[in-house]
Every structure is written in structure tokens, then in C-alpha cells.
Amino acid sequence: MKILLAIDGSPYSKKMLAYLCAHDELINAGRNTFTALTVLPAIPPRYREEGVKVFDPVRKYLEQSSIFPKERLEVGHPGDIIASIAEDEKYDLIIMGTHGHGALGRLVMGSVSTQVLANCSVPVMLIR
């Protein structure tokens, strides 16, 4: 299975990683491949350094469960980029953490996970 891990360095991403590592059926070493994707919403002056801040702890955490994901950094609107990559590159599953905003929070602030769900036919596992 080809699995896309949408990460942003938040505590919600950390919960998602903990869930992944606690479930051998998702890890399935040797049979599943993982790509850790972070999307920066705008190009900060040192965007590569910002990406490293997200990937370093993720890499260290996943290596403890023998998961060695490809790392990918993109710039743009996170919901659109995640959905587009998952569709275009034929991922079987997207796993992402969610902030768990209620309906009012989504209405006011929007939600990356809501946008991914609305714009993508790839199954999405949301970890809260």
C-alpha cells in the first residue's frame, strides 16, 4: 500500500504518528511505502529550514518503528496540494492528524482535512 502522511509539525501530527506506530497492520514493514509530506502555506525566506524543523522529529520518531518515509516539501495551499498529490500519484491512503475543530471552527477558519476530503477520492484516515 502506498501511504501519504500529511504532517505539519503540530501536536496533532504527533498524535497521528503515534497512532501509526502503534498499529502493526498500518506499518506492515516491507509491504507499505510511506511519504511524509509537509506543505508550507507561503514561501518563508528560509522555507527549507522550516521544512527541516518539521521532518527531523518525524524521521526520528518513525525510525523507531522501522518506518523510513520519503520526505517531500511543497509550497502552496495545504488542502489543495495534499489532495492533488494523493490523486495524481495514486496513493492508496492519506493519514493525517486533525485539530478537531467543531462545525463553527471549520466555518470560520476552514480546515485542511475538510478540504482534502472534499477534493480527493483517495481514502483519508483522520487521527484526532
Disulfide bonds with the S-S distance in Angstrom:
none
